[in-house]
Amino acid sequence: MSWRHGLADTRSHSELAMAAKAKARTIVVRLLSTAGTGFTYMTKRRRALPKLQLRKFDPVVNQHVLFLETKLK
């Protein structure tokens, strides 16, 4: 037991509230194949940059195809 047990807390509500966290500088994104196979890659990108478009290997069609950033589910 602490020495404050049973005593009323004199701090105001604003003192008890915690500060909001800042948003992360990087975010995890999913890259979806444009070949229509449903194959995906997960990667990180900086939040300030535009959406990713990368040409990567899709093993379902055994070719390099364009992958576009989509929402995570």
C-alpha positions in Angstrom: 0.0 0.0 0.0 1.2 3.5 -0.7 1.1 6.3 1.7 -1.6 7.9 -0.5 -4.0 5.1 0.0 -7.4 6.4 0.9 -6.6 10.0 0.1 -8.4 12.0 -2.6 -6.4 12.7 -5.8 -6.0 16.5 -6.0 -4.8 16.6 -9.7 -7.2 18.1 -12.2 -8.6 16.1 -15.2 -6.3 17.9 -17.7 -3.2 16.8 -15.6 -4.3 13.2 -15.7 -4.9 13.1 -19.4 -1.9 11.9 -21.5 -0.6 13.7 -24.6 -1.6 12.3 -28.0 1.1 10.4 -29.8 2.5 11.7 -33.0 1.9 9.8 -36.2 4.6 7.5 -37.3 6.9 8.7 -40.1 6.7 5.4 -42.0 3.7 3.3 -42.7 3.3 -0.4 -43.8 1.6 -0.7 -47.1 0.4 -3.7 -49.3 1.4 -3.9 -52.9 -1.1 -5.8 -55.1 -0.3 -7.3 -58.5 -1.9 -5.8 -61.5 -1.8 -9.2 -63.2 -5.0 -10.1 -61.3 -3.4 -13.0 -59.5 -4.1 -11.6 -56.0 -0.4 -11.9 -55.1 0.8 -9.2 -52.7 4.0 -7.8 -51.2 4.2 -5.9 -47.9 6.6 -3.0 -47.6 7.2 0.2 -45.7 7.1 3.8 -47.2 7.4 7.3 -45.8 4.0 8.8 -45.0 4.8 12.1 -46.9 5.4 10.3 -50.2 2.8 9.5 -52.9 1.4 6.0 -53.2 3.9 3.3 -54.4 4.0 1.8 -57.8 6.7 -0.8 -58.2 7.6 -3.4 -60.9 8.2 -6.6 -59.1 8.1 -10.4 -59.7 4.8 -12.2 -59.5 5.5 -15.9 -59.1 1.9 -16.9 -60.1 2.4 -15.7 -63.7 6.2 -16.1 -63.5 6.8 -12.5 -64.8 7.7 -9.0 -63.6 4.5 -6.9 -63.4 3.4 -3.6 -61.9 2.3 -3.7 -58.3 0.1 -0.9 -56.9 -0.3 0.2 -53.3 -3.7 -0.8 -51.8 -5.3 -0.5 -48.4 -4.5 -3.0 -45.6 -7.4 -5.1 -44.5 
